[in-house]
Amino acid sequence: MTDISQPGPPSRVAAIARRIATEGATLVVTLLGLLLMTFLIGRVVPIDPVLSIVGERATAEQYDAVRLALGLDEPLWKQFAIYVGDALQGDLGQSIRTREPVLEEIARYFPATLELATLATLFGVLVGVPAGVLAATRPGTLADQVVRVVGLMGYSMPVFWLGLIGLLVFYGMLGWVGGPGRLDSAYQMLFEFEVTQYTGMILIDTALNGRWDMFANAFSHIVLPAGLLGYVSMAYISRMTRSFMMNELGQEYITTARVKGMPEWRVVWVHAMRNVLVPLITVIALSYAYLLEGSVLTETIFAWPGLGSYITNALFAADMPAVLGGTVVVGAVFVALNMLSDILYRVVDPRAR
Amino acid sequence: MKQGLNCGMVLAALLLGTAPAALLAETPPDTLVIADAIDDIVSIDPHEAFEFSGVDLNNNLYDTLIELDPADPDQLIPGLAESWAVAEDGLTYSFKIKSGITFSSGNEVTAEVAANSLRRVVKLNKTPAFILTQFGLTPENVDQMITFDGDTVTLKTDKAYAPTFVYNCLTAGVANIVDVATAMANEVNGDMGNEWLKSNSAGTGAYVLRSFKPNEGYILEARTGHWRGDALIKNVLMRHVPEGATQRLLLEKGDIDIAREMTPTDISGLEGNADLKVQNDVGGQLYYLAMNQKVEALANPKVLEAMRWAVDYKGMTDTILKGQWGVHQAFLPKGFLGALEETPYSLDIEKAKALLAESGVTLPLEVSLTVRNNQERMDIAQSIQNTFGQAGITVTLDVGDGKQVLEKYRARQHEITVQTWGPDYPDPHTNASTFAMNPDNSDEAKATGYLAWRTAWDPKELGAMTEAAVAERDGDKRKAMYEDIQRTHRDTSAFVMMFQQMSQTALRANVTNFYTGGATDSAAYWTVTK
């Protein structure tokens, strides 16, 4: 008989396996909690799912028949068990209004939001991080003041107002950008019939098809809403970068590096930045996740067919499966981005490995 | 600072770089571009569609046997049927199908196809099917009730109705003739092609559906050799633009030709712009008050009459409802057979006070007004609270969300409630049957489909008059009967009819002949030129 009870020194593989197991368990618990929350919200909101199906002119018999068909007579725990079972199989239910699978509908709206949020976050990071660093390295100067005031404006001005004014000025008056919608009317028809749609993201699809004229048009349409959402996200990122960076620049290792005669750009962008990156990744991930929920007001003003307007429409139509399905997807995106930022965290910070 | 400047320059360069693309932004000459909020669409299978935007769309993809003239919506004109008649017994209707008309698939329209299409409505039995099943059609008997022989379709009804009633119902979207063979070729799990028809069209209409994306828009292409004559504009692009201010910008820039969802504020902002024009139409919705007759004081005829004089109709339409609703004091909306346009009531506090004094009720009368918590309804409720108060009726607002208010009304637990109602199909019976009929006024009847039951009002002889009107075979007499019913209803019922919806469409000045269909809500794109 071989003795297997003797534990050897913990190997690297075992440590990784343990970490994966722990994170897997956390993930399962988080997702279950998310499902439970959305399920309970669906049960406590004062919306009658039956009435939203049968309409106000239905008879009592029609009402009861639909109530039974929806399983609303079952005990709550059983309804939840069924809900979880279905969700695990990728079935988030059917939309009450359209009777289409919710997941399919979300798959149709999500690319528009993903495209917008990604571009906005890119803008937020590319402008926000340098701006934050600039402000932190020259505190109290004009540059710092400008960054802070611009950031504060992004923080405090309502996005829908900025959107309307942006449209009025850049589209209505100056004609620099395309109007609401993802393409000009003429291109919208060409896009439907002449472009193979691989991803549902117009910039990517037109590029893959080599339709650069359409790509340029799509870019002229996305640049304003993305710039606007990016501005809000930039405001947040630059503020956080400034504060993280100022904190790092006050550390002793920075003084040491400077005393050793290291060039200032290297002190800031290599030494300090490496430590700033750790919390900054979380900030960026959170801001990206926030944008991926779909910004309802921006989508409405820019006639952008994204997830935010999908969930809002569903809510107004008392279409709870669609609302809850949307909530689960958004929740899952949050969880996924959190995990991603955890992984990145380890890449940039050896101590976390 | 230098870094900041660089960022700004990059941004400016990106913006400038997009300018040439933006210059292409006018609408193509062969395409009509419309902006509307089309998120109400649930299905575009014509036998299931029952929302405004879906019915509008189908009106251009399909045809019915008989149609309402787009330019004059209370006139019946031939559609796919060249002639129609009702037999002496009043039960048998026959429709002679025009020859040589084809569906977009190339299949010919025959009496057999038309019969099968009408049968499909009943067998599929979706929400709007009641418009046909109310004539006694069931999935079991429909193959016997709707038959065909040669070029003639025959429809039998369970009893004798007014022929105009049957004809009007056959102009509704649900009676659109579908290419059943094509639909059935795409059947899945016995759905009669329902799923397929949610993203395709199979009709005889002036246009064919090229693409449909819910909440995004649709693209139509005109057919050549259409029986009605080819549509004047080759393509229609519908863009879902929910925000009125956004529609206004698009229209002013010439990126769209028609804007259908603009607010009065947006509309008034267009004044003085020679490139644009505004078209006024009526819609089918009505605003009314319902007084619960289980409340003793509210059942007093003098009190009801006092209330009719204590509403500031004009004050509201001139201010809070400007451009959206017009004064209308009968249950048939303008545009319907027999609609009454008289508005005898206006705000007269002294008269209301005198009537209340005569009524013998203890003053001030205290009542609650159940209202949904939406801005427009709250504004109306507050105006009523104010003027009723001046007349001697103290109103407490009972505010709830849509569901709570509706449940209360359906359970007859309100005192007064402010509500809206819209017709289901283009015939006066749709509203007459709910406002002026209530066969059993007992609580046990639970007849929530009748608005008269919901507010516990017994219409007495009006019920029989409505039954008679829906069976009257002479169109002119029938019209006169509805006018009588409405006058009596207006002056004696437990309802105060107040407003009819108005719709305002903004168009580029070069766009002509766009018909919204008025109160019957069915837009025609094929007549438009630009």
Interface residues (C-beta under 8 A of the other chain):
Chain A: P46 I47 D48 L51 G55 E56 R57 T59 A60 R97 T98 E105 R108 Y109 V127 P130 A131 L134 T141 L142 A143 V146 V147 L164 L167 L168 F170 Y171 G172 G175 W176 V177 G178 G179 P180 G181 D184 S185 A186 Y187 Q188 M189 E192 F193 D213 A216 N217 F219 S220 V223 G227 T300 I301 F302 A303 P305 S309 Y310 N313 A318
Chain B: M1 Q3 G4 C7 L11 L14 L15 L16 T18 A19 P20 A21 A22 L23 L24 A25 T27 P28 T31 V33 A35 D39 V42 S43 T127 K198 R210 S211 K213 P214 N215 E216 G217 I219 N235 L237 R239 H240 V241 P242 E243 A245 T246 L249 L250 E252 K253 D255 I256 D401 K403 Q404 L406 E407 R410 K446 T448 G449
